[in-house]
Every structure is written in structure tokens, then in C-alpha cells.
Amino acid sequence: MNTDTAAPSRKLTMSDIMDHRAYERIREVRQKDVFEIKRRRRIALGTMITVMFENRQTMQAQIQEMLRVEKVLTDEGVLEELKAYNPLIPEKGQLSATLFIELTTDAQVREWLPKLVGIERSIAIKLANGDVVKAIVDEGHAEQLTRENVTAAVHYIRFEFSPEQIEEFAKGEVQVISVLSNYIESTELAQYTVDELLIDLRD
């Protein structure tokens, strides 16, 4: 891991999570704020894959919504959500992402989930100098790993950068690429996305 071990952890704790009544009072405003954060962090990779770069705020919002939907009222329930989602918050020197396979029909699911086996290990970030930072599959979500003949629709991945790669990232011309033989794609990040992700990598 290419992180500064002296840097404070970004992980969420119980004190970061509101109870239901407090959350309902600010939910509408909070959702608008999170929508804007996600807009800067979401990219389309080809026509079937969306990559959502996560941070502390997106994961906090995800936990609050899960607790709301599931009507979780106990500390134990909150701790379970924290355990599930905290690993998806990037530490300094990292980017974390949720990879969504966007299929809208049963026919697409039957055709493409087998074709996309291994997709989570085929995503990388390519820098302007040619460096390629390969995705690492999140160890805490092993149940999402691709099976032998069909992949899952959601994967959790991260990227770990050296200090030199972070400075190269800052120069722009950054691409997210897929090298899977059945899904060769690339997308260049908008400058506002580069600027947003630099916060994860540096601060």
C-alpha cells in the first residue's frame, strides 16, 4: 500500500452515522450534495460498465440509505454496515471504485455475464506517461468475485499509486481502460474528475 502511515484514517465510525429521525430532517439536502459528488466521480466505460469512484461521503450516504431502507435501529446493525462499507473508502494514495455492469434485459444478462468473466481484474488506470495501475479486487467482498462461467453484476476494486504516479495523475490525460478480450474499452477522465480524485490520492 502506497499510503502515508501517519495520515489519519478516513474510516467511518458510529459517531458519523445519524439516527433515523436526524437523517430524515436533512436527507433531501444531503442527497443533492451527494448526487453532485457522484456526478464528478462516475464514468461510463463503454456502453455496459459504469465505474463509480467512492470516497468517505459516498460511503456515508450509502450506509445511511441502507439503514433507512432496512429500518436498522440497533448499534449492532450499524456496526455491520460499517464493517461492510468502510473497506471501500480509499486511504491516501488509493482510489476505490464500485464497478457496475449495466444490463437492462434478460437477454443481455444471459449473453454478457458469461462474456465478462474476469472483468474486475481487467480494469486499469493508464497515465499519460504510459504507466498502468491495475485494479485490485477488494478482499472483503469475496462473494462478488467472478465465478468460473459467469460474473457478478457489481464488483469492488481499488487502485494503489506510488507518489510518482500520483504526480503523473495530476498532469491529466488519465484513462480508465478495460483489457478484457470481450470488452476492450477506454475512457479519458474529465479534468473535473481528475481534480476530484486527486483529493483521494493526496489529502
Phi, psi and omega per residue, in radians:
M1 nan 2.279 -3.089
N2 -1.715 1.015 -3.109
T3 -2.059 2.794 3.067
D4 -1.461 1.934 -3.039
T5 -1.140 -0.318 3.123
A6 -1.454 -0.219 -3.102
A7 -1.230 2.500 3.117
P8 -1.164 2.575 3.127
S9 -1.204 2.571 3.075
R10 -1.644 0.023 -3.039
K11 -1.111 2.604 3.127
L12 -1.455 2.609 3.078
T13 -2.168 3.070 3.126
M14 -0.953 -0.636 -3.087
S15 -1.206 -0.251 3.125
D16 -1.521 -0.151 -3.043
I17 -1.862 2.186 -3.131
M18 -1.425 2.671 2.986
D19 -1.308 2.968 -2.984
H20 -1.031 -0.800 -3.067
R21 -1.144 -0.746 3.133
A22 -1.133 -0.697 -3.132
Y23 -1.170 -0.709 -3.140
E24 -1.054 -0.583 -3.103
R25 -1.180 -0.502 -3.076
I26 -2.014 0.073 -2.978
R27 -1.035 -0.791 -3.076
E28 -1.068 -0.795 3.123
V29 -1.172 -0.757 -3.132
R30 -1.069 -0.705 -3.135
Q31 -1.118 -0.662 3.098
K32 -1.113 -0.733 3.123
D33 -1.107 -0.780 -3.102
V34 -1.199 -0.625 3.091
F35 -1.019 -0.741 -3.140
E36 -1.186 -0.694 3.086
I37 -1.073 -0.786 -3.119
K38 -1.166 -0.590 3.122
R39 -1.028 -0.671 -3.125
R40 -1.346 -0.277 -3.012
R41 -1.931 -0.093 -3.078
R42 -1.753 2.327 3.082
I43 -2.307 2.629 3.012
A44 -1.665 2.248 3.069
L45 -1.949 1.682 -2.990
G46 1.250 -2.762 -3.059
T47 -1.691 -0.171 -3.010
M48 -2.070 -0.180 -3.046
I49 -2.179 2.341 3.006
T50 -2.016 2.349 3.086
V51 -1.979 2.093 3.139
M52 -1.933 1.912 3.130
F53 -1.367 2.108 -3.024
E54 -1.617 2.727 2.966
N55 -2.534 -2.988 -3.082
R56 -1.053 -0.702 -3.097
Q57 -1.219 -0.712 3.139
T58 -1.181 -0.619 3.132
M59 -1.297 -0.616 3.049
Q60 -1.071 -0.771 3.114
A61 -1.116 -0.703 3.122
Q62 -1.077 -0.769 3.133
I63 -1.106 -0.797 -3.126
Q64 -1.046 -0.714 -3.133
E65 -1.215 -0.671 3.099
M66 -1.105 -0.753 3.121
L67 -1.110 -0.656 3.135
R68 -1.152 -0.841 -3.099
V69 -1.145 -0.712 -3.079
E70 -1.525 -0.032 3.119
K71 0.947 0.796 3.141
V72 -1.388 2.232 -3.084
L73 -2.108 -0.139 -3.040
T74 -1.755 2.690 3.051
D75 -1.070 -0.643 -3.131
E76 -1.081 -0.693 3.119
G77 -1.151 -0.700 3.101
V78 -1.125 -0.741 3.139
L79 -1.075 -0.616 3.104
E80 -1.124 -0.717 3.110
E81 -1.170 -0.706 3.097
L82 -1.070 -0.720 3.126
K83 -1.088 -0.646 -3.096
A84 -1.303 -0.684 -2.956
Y85 -1.794 -0.375 3.127
N86 -1.017 -0.632 3.122
P87 -1.102 -0.257 -3.110
L88 -1.579 0.000 3.081
I89 -1.553 2.137 -3.108
P90 -1.256 2.457 2.962
E91 -1.570 3.000 -3.132
K92 -0.946 2.348 -3.119
G93 1.538 0.032 -3.118
Q94 -2.166 2.727 2.831
L95 -2.136 2.442 3.073
S96 -2.125 2.565 -3.085
A97 -2.572 2.622 2.924
T98 -1.780 2.252 -3.134
L99 -1.845 2.075 -3.133
F100 -1.885 2.254 2.981
I101 -1.640 1.972 -2.980
E102 -1.662 1.633 3.120
L103 -2.067 2.298 -2.977
T104 -1.906 -0.167 -3.135
T105 -2.276 2.748 3.094
D106 -1.059 -0.638 3.139
A107 -1.118 -0.706 3.092
Q108 -1.117 -0.744 3.132
V109 -1.043 -0.822 -3.114
R110 -1.135 -0.621 -3.104
E111 -1.375 -0.778 -2.893
W112 -1.673 -0.499 3.117
L113 -1.089 -0.664 2.997
P114 -1.189 -0.648 -3.111
K115 -1.193 -0.443 -3.049
L116 -1.711 0.292 3.049
V117 -0.996 2.218 -3.137
G118 1.592 0.073 -3.075
I119 -1.054 -0.617 -3.064
E120 -1.170 -0.397 3.111
R121 -1.717 0.083 -3.077
S122 -1.944 0.089 3.132
I123 -1.651 2.475 3.131
A124 -2.636 2.857 3.029
I125 -1.943 2.164 -3.111
K126 -1.863 2.202 -3.116
L127 -1.631 2.881 -3.049
A128 -1.066 -0.514 -3.129
N129 -1.465 0.059 3.113
G130 1.709 -0.198 3.083
D131 -1.040 2.475 3.112
V132 -2.151 2.132 3.111
V133 -1.817 1.939 -3.034
K134 -1.444 2.597 3.106
A135 -1.190 2.519 3.007
I136 -1.974 2.239 -3.138
V137 -1.316 2.316 -3.119
D138 -1.104 2.143 -3.069
E139 -1.175 -0.469 -3.075
G140 -1.352 -0.095 3.138
H141 -2.157 0.912 -3.070
A142 -1.073 -0.450 -3.119
E143 -1.169 -0.281 3.138
Q144 -1.570 -0.053 -3.094
L145 -1.110 2.592 3.099
T146 -1.042 2.345 2.992
R147 -1.494 3.141 -3.008
E148 -1.112 -0.636 -3.003
N149 -2.168 0.056 3.116
V150 -2.744 2.487 3.141
T151 -1.749 2.894 3.032
A152 -1.442 2.819 -3.127
A153 -1.456 -0.250 -3.132
V154 -2.334 2.374 3.075
H155 -2.361 2.669 3.117
Y156 -2.052 2.136 -3.051
I157 -2.333 2.844 3.053
R158 -2.496 2.869 3.128
F159 -2.281 2.355 -3.129
E160 -2.038 2.215 -3.005
F161 -1.978 2.514 2.957
S162 -1.370 2.822 3.073
P163 -0.966 -0.664 3.132
E164 -1.165 -0.662 3.119
Q165 -1.207 -0.577 3.087
I166 -1.113 -0.750 3.127
E167 -1.162 -0.614 3.070
E168 -1.186 -0.696 3.083
F169 -0.986 -0.713 -3.078
A170 -1.119 -0.364 -3.121
K171 -1.328 -0.228 -3.141
G172 1.588 -2.922 -3.057
E173 0.951 0.827 -3.134
V174 -1.726 2.328 3.127
Q175 -2.065 2.516 2.865
V176 -1.749 2.271 -3.048
I177 -2.244 2.692 2.940
S178 -2.085 2.271 3.135
V179 -1.913 0.182 3.086
L180 -1.109 2.343 -3.031
S181 -1.027 -0.582 3.131
N182 -1.480 -0.046 -3.057
Y183 -2.676 1.244 3.102
I184 -1.483 1.967 -3.081
E185 -2.557 2.755 3.007
S186 -2.617 2.557 3.095
T187 -2.439 2.243 3.075
E188 -1.482 2.341 -3.134
L189 -1.257 2.389 3.000
A190 -1.102 2.701 -3.118
Q191 -1.056 -0.642 3.136
Y192 -1.147 -0.497 3.074
T193 -1.308 -0.710 3.056
V194 -1.002 -0.822 -3.139
D195 -1.074 -0.723 -3.136
E196 -1.129 -0.765 -3.073
L197 -1.294 -0.407 3.051
L198 -1.085 -0.474 3.076
I199 -1.083 -0.746 3.111
D200 -1.107 -0.746 -3.022
L201 -1.297 -0.542 -2.981
R202 -1.890 -0.719 -2.936
D203 -1.427 nan nan
